[in-house]
């Protein structure tokens, strides 16, 4: 795999490890702890969430900050990471994200556009995230 793909894969895994700990409440509820997530997103990052809601970075971060400790049993697993397209310092990747919480397991397909960013926690910024529920694996 090329450098940008390796950085992107490491970021997907590390980000979701931090997100899981944040949602569990295993990290202190502070702006300093949330900064790892915020610093990973590019300034114009956009999330198209599985339910169709579109969030810009500020809205996404506010929602994540409020969600601290909201899922004390959260387990997140990343599966089937794959490069879709790359060009120098930009990569489009896909993966499946499984979440277990509250006695329910959900699955979502995710596609993310990353750009190399040496100042970012894992060396890449999330630019555009598009998620959709997997058939028969959405919330009940």
C-alpha angles and dihedrals in degrees: 000000000000122000096259091051092050091048090048093050092048090049094050091052096042094044093052091047089056092043091052091050090046094051090046091052091239091131124062113267097244140124088242092059092043090051091080088065095040093049090054093062121079115238092257097038116151129195121203098198123213092257092054100259115139117214130185119214098270093051092044092051093047090052092047092048091053092047093064109135093359094123108039091173097046118144120181123191126183117210138176098016108186138168113241101179137348137187122177103294099001129078136180111205137175134206142156119250118204120194126190118192138133093013093302133105119207130184130201135183112228132194118187133186110212131187126197110258116169091197093058119097095254098021098264137081125221105236104170129008123189119183132177132179117258114240109272091005103084124110118291 
